[in-house]
């Protein structure tokens, strides 16, 4: 009977140590995954911010070029009308 008690206690101790090792392994794995996710989010957020600022810069540049093109067309049409009106008179 004592041998059975000793064997069952040894079995419980063995299961306990295996469970503790597994729990520790899972917590380390979870911690590293969480850290990886945090870094991944930071990188993605930084990349998205950079792309957004680049998009805004190109839109501003396009706006400037379109504005200059419209202004040039307006000035050219105005000067052409002015010239032909003077020529007409």
C-alpha positions in Angstrom: 0.0 0.0 0.0 2.9 2.4 0.9 4.5 1.6 -2.5 1.3 2.5 -4.3 1.0 5.7 -2.4 4.7 6.5 -3.2 4.1 5.6 -6.9 1.0 7.8 -7.1 2.8 10.7 -5.4 5.7 10.3 -7.8 3.3 10.3 -10.7 1.5 13.5 -9.4 4.9 15.2 -8.9 6.0 14.2 -12.4 2.7 15.5 -14.0 3.1 18.7 -12.0 6.6 19.3 -13.2 5.6 18.6 -16.8 2.6 20.9 -16.5 4.8 23.7 -15.0 7.4 23.3 -17.8 4.6 23.5 -20.4 3.1 26.5 -18.7 6.5 28.3 -18.6 7.1 27.4 -22.3 3.7 28.8 -23.3 4.2 32.0 -21.4 7.6 32.6 -23.0 6.1 31.9 -26.4 3.1 34.1 -25.8 5.4 36.9 -24.5 7.6 36.8 -27.5 4.6 36.7 -29.8 3.1 39.7 -28.1 6.4 41.6 -28.4 6.5 40.6 -32.0 3.0 41.9 -32.6 3.7 45.2 -30.9 6.8 45.7 -33.0 4.9 44.7 -36.1 2.1 47.2 -35.4 4.7 50.0 -34.7 6.4 49.3 -38.0 3.1 49.1 -39.9 1.9 52.3 -38.3 5.2 54.1 -39.1 5.1 52.8 -42.7 1.4 54.0 -43.1 2.3 57.4 -41.7 5.2 57.7 -44.1 3.1 56.7 -47.1 0.3 59.1 -46.0 2.8 62.0 -45.7 4.3 61.1 -49.1 0.7 61.0 -50.6 0.0 64.4 -49.1 3.2 65.8 -50.5 2.5 64.5 -54.0 -1.0 65.9 -53.9 0.3 69.3 -52.8 2.9 69.1 -55.6 0.2 68.1 -58.1 -2.0 71.0 -56.9 0.8 73.4 -57.4 1.5 72.2 -60.9 -2.2 72.3 -61.8 -2.5 75.8 -60.3 0.5 77.0 -62.3 -0.9 75.4 -65.5 -4.3 77.0 -65.0 -2.7 80.4 -64.2 -0.5 80.1 -67.3 -3.5 79.2 -69.5 -5.5 82.1 -68.1 -2.7 84.6 -68.6 -2.1 83.3 -72.1 -5.8 83.6 -73.1 -6.1 87.0 -71.5 -3.0 88.3 -73.3 -4.2 86.8 -76.6 -7.6 88.5 -76.2 -5.9 91.7 -75.3 -3.6 91.5 -78.3 -6.4 90.6 -80.8 -8.7 93.2 -79.4 -6.0 95.9 -79.9 -5.3 94.5 -83.4 -9.1 94.5 -84.1 -9.3 98.2 -83.2 
